[in-house]
């Protein structure tokens, strides 16, 4: 990596995409405009992405564990194979309908013997079955069950 000053700005030149994405761990990217950014397989562990604009970013395979995504905009982002944790610092991000459906698909694939949870899962099935990952990865559609006893 090479660092130069151009006027009042610091310009970083990276020898490779891999060199760039490894430097993002715990980075302060709060409010950053990362629209269309190629962050494929980026290590964003612990990064501060509060209020970041990640619309249409390529996050495929990125590690977002412990990243702060509060109020981040993830609409249209490629989320496939992304490592992500549900934590307090992931509340209130903006998701595309497909990302919401992907999360619903995962929720519907969890086995739980609680009848109320099973009813919630059945309610989510129509949304879950709209997830783009189903076609991209040849996953099965989730069937609506006639009763909670079909678990």
N, C-alpha and C positions, 0 to 999 in steps of 0.2 A: 504494500500500500504506500502511496505517495501522498503527501499533504502539502498544499501550496496556499498562499494567501493571494486573493485577487480582490483588490480594493479592501472592503471591510469583511468580505466573506472568506470562509475557509473552504477550499475545494479538495475533496478526497478523490484520488484516482486509484481504482482497484485493479489488480492484475487479472482477476477472474470474478465471476459471479459467486463462486464458492467462498472466496475471501470476503466478499461483501456480506453474504448472509450469515457467516459465522460471527461477525462483529455485532449482531443485533441483540444478543442475549442481554437482558436487563437494560436495554436502551430506553432513553426517555424520548418517546415519539408522541407525547401527548399533543393532540390537536393536529398532528401531521397530515398533510395531503398525500395519501398513498394510493390514490385512484389509479387503477391499471398497473400498479407495481408488481413486478415479478418477484415474489417472495417464496417461490417454490422451495420447499424443504428448508426454509429459513429457521434458525434457532432463535425464536422470540420468547424463550422462557423468561418469565419475570419482566418482560418489557412493559413499559407504561404506554398503553395505546388508548388511554382515555380520550374520548372525543375525536379520535383519529378517523379520517375518511378513507376507508378501505374498500369503497365500492369498486367492483370488478377486479379487485386484486387477485393475483394467483397465489393462493395460500396452500395449494395442494402439497400435502405432506409436511407442512410447517408444524413446528412444535410451539404451541401456545400455552403450555402448562404454566400456571401461575401468572400469566399475562393479565394485565388490567384492561379489560375491554368495556368498562362502563361508558355508556353513551357513544361507543364507537359505531360507525355505520358500515355494516358488512353486506349490504344489499348487492347481489350479483357476484359476490366473491366466490372463487372456486374453493370449496371447503373439503374436497375429497381427501381422505387419509390424513386429515389434520388432527393433531393431538390437542385435546381441549378438555378442560375441567370445569365442572359446574361449581362455582364458588361465589362468594359475595362480590368479588371483583369482576364478575361477568354478568351482573344484573344490568338491565336497561340498555343493552346494545340493540341496534336496529338490524333486523334480519330480513332477507328476501323471503318470499313465500316458499321457495324451494328449500332454503335452510331450515325454516320452521318445519316443513314436511319431513326433512331428513331427521330432525330431532324427534318428531312424532313417530317416525318409523322405528327408531331405536327404542323409544318408550314402549311401543306396541310389541316389540320382540322380547321384552323383559318378562320372565315368568314370575308371577306373584299369586298367592292363593287367597288374597283378600278380594272379596266380591265387589266392593266399591271401586277398587283399582281396576279390576277386570272390566267393569262397566265404563270407566273412564277410557280405558284402552279401546274398547269397542267404539266409543264415540269418536276417537281419534283416527280410526282405521281409514275413513275416506280421505283424510288429509295425508296420512302416512303413505297411502298408495299413490299419491301424486309426486312423491320424492323422486327426483331425477336419478338418484343412485340406483334405483330399481332397474331401469333400462341399461344404464352405463355398466353395471356390474352383474347383470343377469340375476338379480335377486328375486325371490318369490313375492307375489302380492300377498298381503295379509288377508285372511278370510274373516268375514264377519261371522261370529258364532251365534247360534240360535239361543243358547243359554250360557250362563256363567259356568255351568257344570261341564262344559266342553273343554275346559282348560286342560 
